[in-house]
Every structure is written in structure tokens, then in C-alpha cells.
Amino acid sequence: MVPAEAVDAAARSLREADQVTLICHVNPDADAMGSMLGLACYLAGRGTKVVAASPNRPADLPRWVEALPGTEHLVAPGDLPKSPKIVVTLDAADVGRLDGLANQVDRAGTVICIDHHRTNPGFGTINVIDPRASATAELVYRLIERMGGDFGADAAACLYAGLVTDTGRFQYESTSPEVLRIAADLRGRAFDHARLAQALYAD
């Protein structure tokens, strides 16, 4: 379980920020990208200026990324701020997984690390890490709950994508009653569930 003070510190930093940089691991899966874009959609809805990137160029990302809301926040790795005040890393088990974006961690004033991998050493200034979580999207959901306000359908769709893929369509042992509660809450938002599923699992 993530210490409450860590979630509180992350929520406070993001509430007070006027600009946030979000980054995820190289060759992102739907949990990494969904967590990043879900948080981007939520923060942008609060009026925060958001930029997001993976080490891969936007043109090199998988086709299913186009089905996720929030892609307007994606920029090329080289277009990220040079000295960001706040960087949030998502689903990266260590700095090396950030590949060419690792320098963002070194340059940032505050680094919020959100992850569910057991091997994560806690490289952030603030670490929201829970190995028992089914997905990083679950941790982003909890953080957004702590920050308050409406998720919105766009953020919900992105986080749902992370949950459904990292639980193996709710087949893995990590699919706890809490995960199903979160999924049900997200699924209740007005996004095109069928289109999203088709995009994620199309051959």
C-alpha cells in the first residue's frame, strides 16, 4: 500500500502546479500510455498546462494509441521542457526504462514516480509505488480521487485501457475486488467501450 503521505504530497504538488511534464517507459504498453494520457486529460481539465511523451516518437507509437483520448498532449521527446519544475514518471520500473527521457528526471525540480513494479527502487522525489496494484492506472485513479473533481470520460477511457490490459482482461490474479470496483466506476463514464476494446485487441 502506498503511504498516505506520499499520495497527499503528490496530490498537493499537482494541485499547485501550473505546468506538468508526464513521461512513460520506452515502447509503451496500454498501461503506461493510458496512465499518462489519463492523468494528462485530468490535469488539463483543471487548467494545468500538460506535455506528455514516451521515448518513442509519436509517429512510431502503436496504432491503438490513436483510440485513446489525450493524444493532443503528446510531443516528440526533444520537445519536452529542458528544465521542468514537475515531472511525473508513469509505469517505469527504473530510470533506465525511460531510455532517452532519463535526463528529465535529473533536470526536474520535483519527480513524482507512479508505478506498480516490485523492482522499482523509488527514484522519485515523491514515490507513489504499490507492487500490489494491478496496474499503474489503478494508482493514477487513486491519486485523482485524492485530488478531487470529476474524472471525465476521456481520463476514464485511458485509465480503463490500462486496467483491462494489465489484468489480462481481468483474468490475472491481480484482479482484486477493488480493481473491479474501479473498472466499474470507469466503465460508467460515457466513452466508447466497444471501440476502445477493438483498438486494443485488434490483430
KEDOTI-42273 format. One record per residue (C-alpha): x, y, z; residue in three letters. Coordinates in Angstrom, 3 decimals. Layout:
# residues N
east->X	north->Y	up->Z	r->ALA
...
This chain:
# residues 203
east->0.000	north->0.000	up->0.000	r->MET
east->1.262	north->3.471	up->-0.862	r->VAL
east->1.841	north->5.584	up->2.262	r->PRO
east->-0.938	north->8.158	up->2.561	r->ALA
east->1.619	north->10.921	up->2.940	r->GLU
east->3.117	north->10.082	up->-0.459	r->ALA
east->-0.265	north->10.293	up->-2.200	r->VAL
east->-1.019	north->13.506	up->-0.319	r->ASP
east->2.324	north->15.010	up->-1.338	r->ALA
east->1.789	north->14.059	up->-4.993	r->ALA
east->-1.744	north->15.447	up->-4.970	r->ALA
east->-0.592	north->18.696	up->-3.365	r->ARG
east->2.252	north->19.166	up->-5.862	r->SER
east->-0.033	north->18.580	up->-8.838	r->LEU
east->-2.794	north->20.832	up->-7.484	r->ARG
east->-0.332	north->23.698	up->-7.126	r->GLU
east->1.434	north->23.192	up->-10.455	r->ALA
east->0.697	north->25.391	up->-13.457	r->ASP
east->2.718	north->23.146	up->-15.792	r->GLN
east->3.487	north->19.410	up->-15.587	r->VAL
east->5.601	north->17.094	up->-17.733	r->THR
east->4.475	north->13.460	up->-17.978	r->LEU
east->6.744	north->10.683	up->-19.258	r->ILE
east->6.443	north->6.905	up->-19.538	r->CYS
east->8.685	north->3.985	up->-20.434	r->HIS
east->10.081	north->3.117	up->-23.841	r->VAL
east->7.851	north->1.068	up->-26.161	r->ASN
east->4.827	north->1.860	up->-24.006	r->PRO
east->2.023	north->-0.602	up->-23.414	r->ASP
east->-1.557	north->0.443	up->-22.744	r->ALA
east->-0.962	north->0.790	up->-19.009	r->ASP
east->1.944	north->3.179	up->-19.490	r->ALA
east->0.258	north->5.213	up->-22.214	r->MET
east->-3.221	north->5.028	up->-20.675	r->GLY
east->-1.939	north->6.136	up->-17.273	r->SER
east->-0.007	north->9.003	up->-18.810	r->MET
east->-2.796	north->10.268	up->-21.066	r->LEU
east->-5.447	north->9.703	up->-18.404	r->GLY
east->-3.545	north->11.910	up->-15.979	r->LEU
east->-2.907	north->14.409	up->-18.792	r->ALA
east->-6.634	north->14.663	up->-19.548	r->CYS
east->-7.485	north->15.138	up->-15.889	r->TYR
east->-4.828	north->17.796	up->-15.262	r->LEU
east->-5.694	north->19.670	up->-18.454	r->ALA
east->-9.315	north->19.715	up->-17.325	r->GLY
east->-8.143	north->21.514	up->-14.186	r->ARG
east->-6.411	north->24.160	up->-16.303	r->GLY
east->-2.885	north->22.801	up->-15.925	r->THR
east->-0.583	north->23.029	up->-18.932	r->LYS
east->0.479	north->19.468	up->-19.737	r->VAL
east->3.001	north->17.907	up->-22.094	r->VAL
east->3.492	north->14.147	up->-22.347	r->ALA
east->5.978	north->11.889	up->-24.101	r->ALA
east->7.433	north->8.437	up->-24.322	r->SER
east->10.986	north->7.871	up->-25.558	r->PRO
east->9.420	north->6.819	up->-28.873	r->ASN
east->8.409	north->9.463	up->-31.379	r->ARG
east->4.620	north->9.906	up->-31.661	r->PRO
east->4.752	north->8.601	up->-35.243	r->ALA
east->6.354	north->5.356	up->-34.005	r->ASP
east->3.727	north->4.543	up->-31.378	r->LEU
east->1.315	north->1.602	up->-31.840	r->PRO
east->-1.875	north->2.244	up->-33.810	r->ARG
east->-4.086	north->1.661	up->-30.763	r->TRP
east->-2.738	north->4.868	up->-29.214	r->VAL
east->-4.927	north->6.780	up->-31.695	r->GLU
east->-8.014	north->5.346	up->-29.955	r->ALA
east->-7.046	north->6.948	up->-26.644	r->LEU
east->-8.145	north->10.479	up->-25.762	r->PRO
east->-5.482	north->12.984	up->-24.830	r->GLY
east->-3.075	north->12.413	up->-27.714	r->THR
east->-3.076	north->16.162	up->-28.322	r->GLU
east->-0.805	north->16.396	up->-25.273	r->HIS
east->1.843	north->14.122	up->-26.841	r->LEU
east->5.031	north->15.767	up->-28.054	r->VAL
east->8.260	north->14.460	up->-29.521	r->ALA
east->10.885	north->13.611	up->-26.896	r->PRO
east->13.047	north->16.521	up->-27.987	r->GLY
east->10.201	north->18.994	up->-27.475	r->ASP
east->9.887	north->18.458	up->-23.719	r->LEU
east->10.883	north->21.333	up->-21.393	r->PRO
east->14.618	north->21.454	up->-20.725	r->LYS
east->14.269	north->22.269	up->-17.014	r->SER
east->10.803	north->21.083	up->-15.932	r->PRO
east->9.509	north->22.032	up->-12.496	r->LYS
east->7.493	north->18.831	up->-12.101	r->ILE
east->7.986	north->15.547	up->-13.928	r->VAL
east->5.671	north->12.590	up->-13.401	r->VAL
east->7.021	north->9.206	up->-14.473	r->THR
east->4.429	north->6.526	up->-15.181	r->LEU
east->4.887	north->2.739	up->-15.220	r->ASP
east->8.690	north->2.973	up->-15.348	r->ALA
east->10.291	north->0.411	up->-13.026	r->ALA
east->13.599	north->2.268	up->-13.071	r->ASP
east->15.212	north->5.282	up->-14.698	r->VAL
east->16.724	north->3.097	up->-17.417	r->GLY
east->13.237	north->2.240	up->-18.696	r->ARG
east->12.831	north->5.911	up->-19.559	r->LEU
east->15.610	north->5.498	up->-22.129	r->ASP
east->16.265	north->8.844	up->-23.808	r->GLY
east->14.000	north->10.682	up->-21.348	r->LEU
east->16.040	north->9.770	up->-18.274	r->ALA
east->17.570	north->13.251	up->-18.317	r->ASN
east->14.138	north->14.651	up->-17.439	r->GLN
east->14.494	north->13.030	up->-14.011	r->VAL
east->17.882	north->14.677	up->-13.484	r->ASP
east->16.676	north->18.124	up->-14.561	r->ARG
east->13.327	north->18.256	up->-12.757	r->ALA
east->12.677	north->20.197	up->-9.588	r->GLY
east->10.246	north->17.509	up->-8.373	r->THR
east->9.862	north->13.956	up->-9.681	r->VAL
east->6.666	north->12.064	up->-8.910	r->ILE
east->7.192	north->8.362	up->-9.631	r->CYS
east->3.938	north->6.407	up->-10.100	r->ILE
east->4.453	north->2.691	up->-10.619	r->ASP
east->3.352	north->-0.819	up->-9.611	r->HIS
east->6.514	north->-2.826	up->-10.303	r->HIS
east->8.050	north->-4.645	up->-7.342	r->ARG
east->11.593	north->-3.869	up->-8.507	r->THR
east->11.150	north->-0.088	up->-8.519	r->ASN
east->13.808	north->1.409	up->-6.204	r->PRO
east->11.830	north->4.606	up->-5.654	r->GLY
east->13.804	north->7.066	up->-7.766	r->PHE
east->11.357	north->9.947	up->-7.383	r->GLY
east->11.254	north->12.886	up->-5.043	r->THR
east->7.756	north->11.576	up->-4.282	r->ILE
east->7.126	north->7.857	up->-4.793	r->ASN
east->3.600	north->6.557	up->-5.383	r->VAL
east->4.547	north->2.902	up->-5.713	r->ILE
east->2.440	north->-0.144	up->-4.834	r->ASP
east->3.547	north->-3.592	up->-6.077	r->PRO
east->0.156	north->-4.993	up->-5.091	r->ARG
east->-1.641	north->-2.708	up->-7.525	r->ALA
east->-2.850	north->-4.395	up->-10.695	r->SER
east->-1.650	north->-1.561	up->-12.924	r->ALA
east->-0.191	north->1.908	up->-12.779	r->THR
east->-3.620	north->3.070	up->-13.978	r->ALA
east->-5.034	north->1.918	up->-10.649	r->GLU
east->-2.589	north->4.191	up->-8.811	r->LEU
east->-3.412	north->7.139	up->-11.067	r->VAL
east->-7.097	north->6.540	up->-10.321	r->TYR
east->-6.394	north->6.675	up->-6.580	r->ARG
east->-4.339	north->9.853	up->-6.994	r->LEU
east->-7.082	north->11.553	up->-8.997	r->ILE
east->-9.612	north->10.522	up->-6.348	r->GLU
east->-7.414	north->12.176	up->-3.729	r->ARG
east->-7.124	north->15.355	up->-5.804	r->MET
east->-10.888	north->15.569	up->-6.254	r->GLY
east->-13.025	north->16.742	up->-9.131	r->GLY
east->-14.589	north->14.842	up->-11.996	r->ASP
east->-12.557	north->12.236	up->-13.897	r->PHE
east->-14.319	north->12.971	up->-17.152	r->GLY
east->-14.904	north->10.413	up->-19.887	r->ALA
east->-11.521	north->10.975	up->-21.553	r->ASP
east->-9.461	north->10.268	up->-18.439	r->ALA
east->-11.717	north->7.303	up->-17.642	r->ALA
east->-11.200	north->5.726	up->-21.066	r->ALA
east->-7.429	north->5.982	up->-20.777	r->CYS
east->-7.292	north->4.507	up->-17.280	r->LEU
east->-9.705	north->1.747	up->-18.250	r->TYR
east->-7.380	north->0.790	up->-21.106	r->ALA
east->-4.540	north->0.419	up->-18.614	r->GLY
east->-6.594	north->-1.696	up->-16.244	r->LEU
east->-8.103	north->-4.031	up->-18.823	r->VAL
east->-4.768	north->-4.810	up->-20.474	r->THR
east->-2.548	north->-5.150	up->-17.398	r->ASP
east->-5.059	north->-7.516	up->-15.766	r->THR
east->-5.288	north->-9.640	up->-18.915	r->GLY
east->-8.934	north->-8.627	up->-19.380	r->ARG
east->-9.476	north->-9.206	up->-15.648	r->PHE
east->-8.108	north->-12.756	up->-15.736	r->GLN
east->-4.861	north->-12.337	up->-13.757	r->TYR
east->-4.511	north->-12.949	up->-10.040	r->GLU
east->-4.026	north->-9.209	up->-9.500	r->SER
east->-7.716	north->-8.654	up->-10.367	r->THR
east->-8.901	north->-7.838	up->-6.860	r->SER
east->-12.402	north->-6.760	up->-5.831	r->PRO
east->-11.006	north->-3.218	up->-5.595	r->GLU
east->-9.799	north->-3.370	up->-9.204	r->VAL
east->-13.247	north->-4.465	up->-10.348	r->LEU
east->-14.824	north->-1.614	up->-8.385	r->ARG
east->-12.508	north->0.876	up->-10.078	r->ILE
east->-13.172	north->-0.658	up->-13.500	r->ALA
east->-16.928	north->-0.457	up->-12.922	r->ALA
east->-16.645	north->3.204	up->-11.961	r->ASP
east->-14.573	north->3.999	up->-15.054	r->LEU
east->-16.848	north->1.949	up->-17.296	r->ARG
east->-19.783	north->4.036	up->-16.098	r->GLY
east->-18.359	north->7.099	up->-17.863	r->ARG
east->-19.507	north->7.970	up->-21.368	r->ALA
east->-16.742	north->6.604	up->-23.589	r->PHE
east->-16.997	north->4.146	up->-26.460	r->ASP
east->-16.059	north->0.929	up->-24.682	r->HIS
east->-16.503	north->-1.294	up->-27.754	r->ALA
east->-14.326	north->0.891	up->-29.989	r->ARG
east->-11.608	north->1.029	up->-27.343	r->LEU
east->-11.589	north->-2.751	up->-26.880	r->ALA
east->-11.432	north->-3.303	up->-30.629	r->GLN
east->-8.484	north->-0.936	up->-30.954	r->ALA
east->-6.580	north->-2.545	up->-28.073	r->LEU
east->-7.083	north->-6.120	up->-29.215	r->TYR
east->-7.294	north->-5.860	up->-32.998	r->ALA
east->-4.872	north->-8.183	up->-34.782	r->ASP
